[in-house]
Amino acid sequence: MSSWDEPPIIYYRNTFQPVNTISRQLPTIPSRTVNPTIGTQLLLKIILPSIVVISIIATVTIIVCVLLKISQNTTQDQITTTGLYTTTEPNQTLVLRRRSIEVVGAPSAMVYVDSHQMAGSHGNVTSVSFYADHTCALNFVEFAAFDLIHRDVDLNTAELIVTHRSGPLQLGTPNELKPYMTLITIQLCSEKLMQNINSGVCQGNQFPVLPHHYIGVRSDKCRLGFVQPSLNLVFGTTWTQSDRSDPFNEPYQILNYVPANYTILQSITIDSFEKNNIQRTDPKDIRSTQLRVLFIGTYPPRQCGLAKYLEDLIDNYKGSYSIVAIDEKDLKSTDRNYSNNVVFRLKQNDREIYYKVAEMANSQGYDVVNIQHEYGLYGGMCGEYIVHLLASVRKPIIITMHTVLPKPTEFYLSLTRTIAALSTRIIVLSPVGRRLLVDLYGVDETKISIVHHGVPDVPFSQTLTEEKQRLGFDAKRPIMATFGLIHRDKNIQLVLKAMKNIIEYVPNILYLVLGQTHPLIKLHEGDSYRHELENNVTTLSLVNNVYFVNKYLDDKELISYLSASDIYITPYIHEEQYVSGTLAWAVGLGKAVVSTPYLYAKELLAHGRGFLIPFNGHQALSSTIITLVQNQEIRDAARRKAYKFGRQMIWPSTHSDRSDPFNKPYQILNYVPVNYTILQSITIDSFEKNNIQRTDPKDIRSTQLRVLFIGTYPPRQCGLAKYLEDLIDNYKGSYGIVAIDEKDLKSTDRNYSNNVVFRLKQNEREIYYKVAEMANSQGYDVVNIQHEYGLYGGMCGEYIVHLLASVRKPIIITMHTVLPKPTEFYLSLTRTIAALSTRIIVLSPVGRRLLVDLYGVDETKISIVHHGVPDVPFSQILTEEKQKLGFDAKRPIMATFGLLHRDKNIQLVLKAMKNIIEYVPNILYLVLGQTHPLIKLHEGDSYRHELENNVTTLSLVNNVYFVNKYLDDKELISYLSASDIYITPYIHEEQYVSGTLAWAVGLGKAVVSTPYLYAKELLAHGRGFLIPFNGHQALSSTIITLVQNQEIRDAARRKAYKFGRQMIWPSVTCDYENIFRDALLYF
């Protein structure tokens, strides 16, 4: 696995430096000391005559040479290294290796974390290499991934936690290990190799690492070989834990580490989960090699324009690829047979399938994903299920947008902005598509590329005689054509209406209508539109002049018909159509095209490449056709210009005039330079982002910004409403509040303060667009959204996406929940929210780790701002506070506060109280707070009544007191100040923040808690005490100890209060203000 630069140097176990090397001072190791007699002997040797010294050196040199000879005959005897360097094996695994230096024995029973280099890759550790000798025989070592929580460069200390472990690995027998340090490489077991553990093929388990993780090792009884690197001692050391706790047995606890000047791990091999080629490949190689692409879209034998487009694109792609084909919601799998290139079929309206496609894209070695997009193609309202796919894919996503609406509804606008935010690059098929995305949708133009609609490479034909005769037509007969799947928007009746006049001047003209009815149209109304057209042909006496080819034409047939046509017509009715595959084909084949002036036609037919007639202008159409038939020179000139332009549109490769752009906007004109200037100055009143564009950065830093806060707000009673109230009370700038109301609340049921400028009804989707419009138009600098999944409308609060996608100001979102085990829907929703936000505030370090490691959010977007707490002086003794509330000054008091619901797990404390009162009979437990309003709405006070019954059953009536009300700050501070101990016995390990726990720490309480994520983080380093989930015995013993030992209790209180000083509201609000300014400055 490793490569090395120098021949090995052999060391004896008791040798602390090799011959001819510079002496280094080793760190003091408490677990093993040097025998003082050895030091005495060394001192005696120093004063011996020089001849004795020379003899000893010669003897040692001979021994070294003998052992060196032995080591050269053993391939596993390698030298250790310092200074990591990276190589990439042919299978794209990442190997971290060291360069040569000396080997010695490390002390035993220690944990080492290699701080020299982070893993640098997201993948599984598949093998590890280290040095050991025969004294390690049959002993165990274990490896793990470590996450750095905090690093103090000045003190050279770190806080780390274990995230994943390999499990114990047993080393070989005394016969297998050599008497001197030998490099050992152990293969870790993947799921496929688990059955071979006992055969010695592998040991333990492969474990995942993230790019920022460090790798650590535990060696209980084995002295591993290590390195003394001559590197910067701050950034080039190995960490060892400063206490005797074992992070391997209790992962996710935060431990202090201090440096030790040696290195244990010699190399690790990481099998990257994804993006190996992109991350490890030189940019020049990326440009020169064909990437493996997963294409997603409709595909033949499905009959539609997008399926044809994707087929042509893939037929001309030279690299490796696979296809995910989209099936209609009612299609049976047996009704369509795809080619072998289709590796998956995506059922349009099955939301869960979108996550499976994303999982496949992430796990099966694709370099990029290309999605062919049309709104009605995917499931959900207007195809919104595509968002879940985009948000779940962890590879570069290139989306090809076949429709860009110039007049979108609010929903389409927010959906398109969301799609754009989640895409790596966007392909549009014409310049007008790019203009629309940038100017109307506000999409970053650097993301957008223009790639013309592809067309077949067909030679230009000056005369069409031969092509007409092949189809059995008169060689001199003028032929017009329109092709594509037939539906009413094709507006074929306009041509029929014009034909009545045309045949008076060109009686032998023939109009070909090529193509069958669109399958989706046929599903709902059959061939009714075609029958109407056929009836019109009969009524208008055009039977000899109009010919329907009622079939889905393949490329060969289509090229044959178009090659025989003199004129091509697209009489479409929708001005906003920004692309047309049929028009692209007509231009690419060099046809004389007549069209209504929809966006794509105006762009493609500019500069004499075709002819535009008004919408529903049958008279203009007939006169244009007559002119073109009678004047071959005009017709051929347009054909040549069209064909010339179309050469850039063939699949393998995918001007000055007198037009008046003021009368005809959105037409393309050529311009030439002149050496003079007319306009001297212009003043622009920008619709939005004025402050960003016009304000000096210094002004942004020094002025108070106007903020629109969105969230729940008093008098609504919930934790988030209290949080927002406290935040706003400490904010010094100008602001407005959008308050969120429950779906069933009447406006008369709640009276807000005047600061609430708008009330957002939770489940009314249209209201979210109105809030966005207000944010954009009423002079706010930034928008802060307080986020909780169930707070907003839609499934899991997904309506928030429409608000985020519609706001054109910097958005700072405060995430009060980050799930460590999200469902696929929650994961995609969270990634979408993150993509649409300018900055993200999380309330604890674990929230940031989860967003970065699990959700793949850009960590530069994320800021940690602790949950705010009131600024209350520390009270050493609680006598006065207890007496104010009428309690005995010497009575021990415990408390839990917050809106009551079953997840608070108060019953655990009651169960523990039965044992506690045997040792502390006068203890009092305060349960502070009313039932959560949403819980009360569905089940009333049933949980509180259960608790009250338990109190009676357990004979705790004199020891438990319920305060059944929503407490204001003054009351809450009063109760907490009187409490000796605070308890959060919550049941959900994944809880990443708790306002009640933050308050308890901020007020300097002795806290006992179950080990949910936030508690483990906040109560680390002696700031509190953790007990197992549902561990009532551990809880009772901890409470008894704290009550009986004031010194332990007060030590924890002081540490908690000291940590909580950074959490007081003025400090938290200051952090918010700085984030607001940064977001505005870089928006």
FINU-891289 format. One record per residue (C-alpha): x, z, y. Coordinates in pm, whole numbers, plus 50000, padded with zeros to 5 digits. Example, Ala and Ser with C-alpha at 12.3 -4.5 7.8 and 13.67 -1.06 7.14 Angstrom:
! residues 2
512305078049550 513675071449894 
//
This chain:
! residues 1083
500005000050000 502865007350239 505984989550354 509055007850470 512074999750683 514955019950538 516245031350196 515085066250098 516955097950191 516495125549936 515985162050022 515995193449812 513015216149848 514985243250031 516795218850257 515395220650610 517535192550743 519435164350581 523155159050603 524315140950920 521055147451105 520445166751423 519095201551371 515515207651488 513715240251550 510765242651311 507535259251424 506805294051303 504445292451007 502595324850935 501775316650575 505375312450460 508635326350605 512265318450543 514105343450322 516405363150553 519195362950293 519355325250324 519915329150695 522715354150627 524405330450384 524195302350635 525825323550901 528635332650666 529245296150592 529555288550960 532585311650996 534375299450685 537575279850733 537005243450811 538455232850476 535615251050300 533055234350522 534515200250441 534385207950068 530745218250087 529825187350285 531595165250034 529785182149747 526405178349914 527175142149993 527925134749628 524615150649525 522745130349785 524385098149666 523485105349304 519875112249393 519825081849617 520835060249324 518065075349114 515495069549390 516455033049425 515455027649065 512015042549126 509575021449323 507445051049424 510335069949588 509875060349952 510855076350279 508385091650523 507715077250864 507085084551226 505365062151474 502275045151328 501995007951314 499144986751183 499044958250934 496104938850800 496044931050430 494714897150309 491354913350226 491004923950591 491554961050525 493334980850791 496484999650685 498065025650913 501735031750826 504725051350956 508365043151018 511195061350844 512495096250910 513195127650714 511135144950445 510805182350393 508245206150244 505245218150442 503815253550422 500875258750189 497245268750243 496935249650570 494775222150721 496525193850905 494915168051135 497035137851218 496895133551596 499285104151620 496655076951600 492925073651566 491445054451275 490775024451501 488165009851267 484625016451147 484785017050770 485595036150454 488925052550383 489835037650045 493295051949981 495715077950116 499485081950082 501545113650120 504655130949981 504645157449711 506945170649439 506465186849096 505485220649250 502165203949348 501385195648984 497705200248894 496925214049242 494255199649470 494315182649808 491385169550012 491025145350302 488435142550578 487475125350902 487715146951214 485905142351543 487685154051858 485305174252075 487705185252347 491415182852417 493365204352661 496505184652741 498025212952943 497685238552664 498095212552390 495075225352200 492065207252062 488565213951933 487655193651623 484985192051357 484855176451011 482325148350974 482985134550622 485125145150326 486755128750026 486155157849792 489055174649607 491775152649455 493895166849172 497555157749165 499495148448851 501145169648581 504695184048617 505965155248405 504335129748633 505645144348960 509365144149036 511445174249139 511985158849484 509565145249742 507895113549612 505355091149782 501965093449614 499095069649680 495625079449564 492775054449544 489435069449648 486345060349450 483685037349579 480195038249431 481165010149194 484235029149069 482615063049024 482355058548650 486145054648630 487065088048790 488095104048466 490165074048363 492495079248657 491585047148837 490405066849141 489615101749259 487135117649496 484975096249720 485655070449983 484505085250313 483485068250637 485435069650960 484725056851308 487305041351539 487835073651736 488145096551433 491335113551319 492265119550955 493035154250821 494215169350490 493785203250326 496435215450084 495535249349935 498575256949718 500755226349748 503735220449976 503355184650094 506195164550241 506105160950616 507835144550911 509335159451225 508675131351474 510745127251786 507645118551984 505905132552291 504845167252182 501475164452354 500325132352193 502605130651891 501885161951692 499795172551399 497105198451462 496625229251247 493675252551291 494385283951487 492235306751271 491715309250897 488245293650883 487835263750654 486315233050821 486125215250486 483605240350354 481525241650670 481445207250833 480205203151188 481505236951300 483835234651598 487315248851538 490355253451757 493545235351660 497075239651784 500045216251742 502655216551469 505625193551498 505345174851170 503265148450999 501725149050651 499805116450611 502035086350557 499425058850537 495705053950503 493775022550416 490425015850582 487974990150451 486134980450769 482354977650747 482004949550993 483654927051249 486954927951058 487844892451141 486844895551501 488574928751560 491764920851372 492104883651435 494144869051714 491914851651975 493734819151904 492684821751540 489054827651638 489134795851844 490614775551562 488714788351259 485134782951151 483084814851162 480534825850906 477124824351074 473734838250981 471094814851126 467564828451174 464594805751243 462074782651085 463544757950836 462354728250627 460234722350431 458284740650706 457134713350941 457704721251308 460094711851586 462184743551558 462654738451185 463894703151251 466204715751526 467784742051299 468154717151015 470004692651240 472164720351383 473174732851039 473754697650904 476404693451174 477964728251144 481254727450953 481674764450882 480174788250629 476594799050690 473374812850550 469784809750665 466964834650710 463784813950714 460674826450893 457404823650704 453934825150851 452054857550800 449554843350547 451974821450350 452484828949983 456074827149864 455064801949599 453674778149863 457094768049992 460394761049818 463534764050029 467034751349957 469714774749825 471104779950174 468094801650255 469194836450149 466174855450280 462574848950382 461294868150683 457564874150672 456454869951032 454204900351072 455974925150841 457844947951082 459924964950812 461394931650700 463114927851036 465214958750959 466164944650619 467384912650783 469474933251025 470944953350739 471904921250563 473504907450881 475524939450922 476694943350564 477344908750424 480384896550614 478794874250877 480804869951195 477914861551426 474114858351412 472264829451575 468544834351634 466284805251722 463684820251954 460144810552039 457654837252148 454954830251893 457454826051610 457984863051540 455564891251466 453834915151701 452404908152042 454034875852168 456724879651902 457924913952014 459124923351662 462244903151736 463374932351952 463674954651642 465884928951475 468074924451784 468454961851833 469424967851469 472074940851430 475674952751488 477234918151511 477474894051806 474024878651858 473624843952008 469984836752083 468754801352145 465734802452377 463424773052319 460984785452583 461674801152924 458444806553114 458574799353490 455414820053551 455604848653302 453124876853281 454564911653325 454674915652950 456544882952893 458954891453172 459804925853029 460014911952674 462394884252783 464594908352978 464754930952673 465734901952447 468424891752696 469784927252722 470134929852344 471794895952301 475514889652327 475084853852451 472054832852540 471794795452484 469324775752694 468674738852644 468664727753006 469974738853348 466484748353462 466374773953181 469494790353316 468124790453672 464914806753556 466684833853357 469004842453645 466654838853943 463354850153796 464284873153508 467444887953660 469574880853354 473364882653387 474374846253431 477734851853258 475784856352935 474084822452955 475354789252823 473664755352855 473664734652535 471514703352550 468904697252284 470594677852006 469764641651926 470874617651650 473814594551712 472194559751712 473834528051853 472254513452166 470204482452096 469824457452379 467044437852209 464434453551983 463424422351793 464954431751460 463654467451472 460084455451537 460174429751259 461364455851007 458164475151070 456014443651042 455274440451413 455444408751620 458954407351765 457584399452112 454844425252115 455374453352374 455314487052200 454874522052348 455194554252149 454624591552156 455754613551866 455544649751758 453104673451594 449734666151752 447814692051957 445764691452278 448704699952508 450224666252414 447484650952634 447324618052441 443894611252598 445644604352930 447434574552776 444214561852617 442504563952955 445344543953112 445264518452827 441904505652944 443584491853257 446904482653091 445374458552838 443894438353121 447474428753216 449204433052880 446504425752621 448854426252319 450474460052397 450584485252112 450604523252147 452004542551848 450894578851808 453434592351561 452934625051379 450404646851204 448384675751347 450404707351408 450084729551098 449024760251297 446404739851485 445174724751161 444814759751016 442294769451285 440534737351385 441584711251132 442074675451258 439394678351527 441714667351810 442894636951617 439304627451541 438444629851910 441314606451990 440214581951721 436674582451864 438084575952211 440004546052076 436784531651937 434754539252251 437374523452478 437724492852253 441384500152183 441284496351806 443754467451816 446054484652064 446454520251928 447924528951590 448084564451444 450844572851197 449334604251048 452314619950871 455344642150928 458134616750978 461644621850851 464644612451066 465004577550921 461334568850978 461324583951325 464454565251435 462964533151297 459744536651501 461544547451820 464094519351788 461194494751785 459564509552096 460084495252444 458604525152625 458294561852533 455624584352690 455354622652718 452054628552903 452184666652863 449974689053076 452064720753126 454394719353425 456374749753303 457654732952985 461404736953016 462444717252708 461074690052481 462734678452165 460754646052163 461844637452516 465464646152428 465274621952134 463804594252351 466574597952611 469254600652344 468084567952184 468034550152521 464284545252565 462514536752887 460604569452934 457484576153137 456444612453171 454414637653360 456654659653582 457074691053374 460354709753435 462404693953158 461214658753237 462114662353604 465574673553504 466264649053223 464764618053385 466434622453725 468784596253871 466854566553734 466924578053371 463134575753352 459884574953545 457594603553652 453854601053711 451494628953834 449744652153591 446584635053470 447544604653682 446184577453453 446254551153727 449914558453807 450644557353436 448974523553385 450704507753686 454094521453576 453644508153223 452564473953349 455594472353579 457994481753300 456524456853054 456644428653307 460104437053445 462744439353176 465534444753430 463994477153557 463244488253205 466744480953073 468444497853368 466604530153291 467394526452921 471134522952982 471234553153213 469274573852964 471494563852673 474654571252873 473394605952961 472274611552602 475784607452461 476524643752554 473454654152355 474314639652015 474514666351748 478254665151682 479004672952043 476274698452111 475604605254175 474304598554522 470734587054594 468054586854866 465604610954707 464164638154932 464804672554775 462644689255043 459554670654930 460394672654560 461974706154473 463734710954141 464884674854117 468584669054049 470534650954321 474154639854359 476014650354671 479244638054836 481344657455092 481414652355471 483874669355703 481504688255935 479224719055927 475674721856056 474624757755973 476494783656179 475004815756028 472124827155814 470484861155769 469074870055427 466514897655376 467054904755006 464004913054799 465874939854604 469224956354549 469784957454928 471614990354913 473884978154639 474784945754806 474964957755167 476224993655140 479865002555160 481055022354856 482155050255087 478585053055217 477205055254864 479575083854792 478695103055108 474955098355150 472005112754962 470215086254759 466485081254733 465525086854370 462345079354178 462015105653905 459745097553610 458645124153360 456195152253301 455805176153594 454015209253669 451305220153654 451645203353314 453045230153085 455935218352869 459705221452855 460365187053007 458065194253302 459985226453369 463305207853337 462295181253591 460915207353830 464195226753824 466235194853866 464195183654167 464205218254324 467995216154335 468215179754445 468995176354816 468135139654867 464885120754917 462735114354612 459385105354465 457885115854132 455905095953879 454125121653661 453115112753306 449595122253202 448275125352849 446075096852733 442835117152734 443435136153058 441015131053345 442615127853688 440465156753811 441835179853539 445245183753703 446315186854066 449895176854144 451965184254453 452365158054726 455755147854583 453965130654296 453465095354425 451975080354109 450345091753785 451325072253474 448605072653211 450515075552884 448795048752675 447965022252939 450584995252900 449724977553226 450415009153426 454085007453324 454434974353509 452864989553820 455395017753814 458204992153785 456784972454077 456705004154285 460305012554191 461414977554291 459544974954619 459455009254784 463065014954879 464305037054594 468015035054526 467945046054163 465385055453898 465785085853672 463625086353359 463245118153156 462875105652800 461265120152491 459935097052220 456365110052207 456075112452584 455325075652649 452685052452509 452805029752207 454415036451872 456965064451922 456815058552297 457855021952285 455965013452608 458935027652796 460774995352708 458394975252931 459104998453222 462864996953168 462844959153137 460794954553454 462744977253689 465394959353897 467184990754018 469855011953846 468165032253572 469565065653461 467775078053152 467995114253040 467615116252661 466145149552554 466185139252190 468805119751995 467905118351628 470795122151381 468735106951099 466605080351268 464275056951089 464995020251138 462305018651405 463725048051601 467225033651574 466204999751710 464035015451981 466875038152095 469385009552102 466904989252310 466435017852555 470195021752583 470724984452640 468214984052926 469585015353096 472395015353350 473595050253257 472535075152988 472595112753028 472755134352717 472605172152724 475375180252479 478525164552329 476795159751994 474275136952168 477075114752290 478685113851945 475405103851784 474715076052034 478205061751998 478805066451626 475325061951482 473505040151736 476495019451848 475865025552218 478625017252466 480225051052530 481185041652887 477455042952968 477055078752851 477555110653052 477205146352926 475285169353161 474495203453017 470915216153017 470375234853342 469895272553359 469095296353644 471935313553829 471475350153733 474175377153773 475655391353454 474325425953370 476565447953158 473875473553085 470195465153052 468675499153130 467105489953461 465695456853335 464005474153038 462515501353254 461045475853498 458995461853209 457935496453092 460205497852786 462355526852679 465785521552834 467515528552503 465235507452285 466955476852128 465055445352222 465165410552067 463375380152208 462375344252139 460645323452407 459055289252441 455825271452365 454845281852015 454585258351720 455535260351353 458995245451402 459945276651599 459975294251259 459075328651400 458045339251050 461715340450951 462345368151206 459275387151089 460525385250732 463925398650840 462305426351048 461125443950732 464755451650649 465935456351009 463535485051086 464965505050795 468215507550995 466875503351349 463325517151335 462715515151711 463715478751755 461285456051943 460875418451899 459285399452193 457605366252115 457275350752461 455045320952531 451705305252458 450865279252194 452095244252279 449205225652453 449405195652218 449385218451913 446495238152059 444585205752108 444665198351734 444765232051559 444125258151825 446005291151798 446115290751417 449915295251401 449835324851638 447035340751435 449115336151117 452035353851285 449805382151404 448445386251050 452015387450916 452865414551167 449975435351040 450725428550673 454405437750714 453555469450914 455385456651221 452665463651476 454925487751667 457935464651651 456575430351750 454955422252081 453375388352171 453275377452535 450635350452510 451055331652838 453095304253003 455785323953183 457135314353523 460855316853597 460665351653745 458795365853446 461015347953196 464225360153358 462815395253363 462055395452989 465375379052893 467355402453116 465835431752926 466715417052586 469825427452394 469615398852146 468075364152164 467015345351849 466365308151787 465355306051418 464465269051432 464125249051110 465305213951205 469045209051169 468945176951374 467795193951697 470445183151945 469295203352247 467215234152320 466275245652666 465505280752543 468935284152382 470565270552699 468775297252904 469845324852666 473505314252683 473335309453060 471995344753104 474705359052878 472615370152583 473915378652238 472385349452050 471645346551679 470525312351560 470055289551265 472755262551259 470965232751415 473265208351595 472915222451944 473335258251828 476525250151638 477925233951948 476785259052209 477545290552010 481015280251891 484125300751972 482405334151952 479615326252198 476975335151940 476205340051573 474915314951317 472865323251008 471675299050737 468335281350765 465665304750627 468385330850571 466315361750648 468815384850479 471705370850683 469565373950993 468715410350927 472325420050854 473545401951167 470935419151386 471765453251241 475475447651302 474895436651662 472595465751741 475005491051593 478165475551739 477965471152115 481555458952136 480835428451917 477595421952103 479135424452447 482095402352354 479705374552258 477635380252572 480645376952801 481805344952630 478295330152649 477885338853016 481305324653104 480455291752930 477025291353094 478425290753448 478915253153417 475235250153325 473635265553634 471265241753811 473355235454128 476235224053907 473965202753689 472305186553990 475705178454135 476575160453811 473295141153836 474055130654193 477505117754099 476015097653811 473345083354042 476055071654283 478205056854009 475235038053869 474385024154210 477975015454289 478544995253972 475024981153919 
//
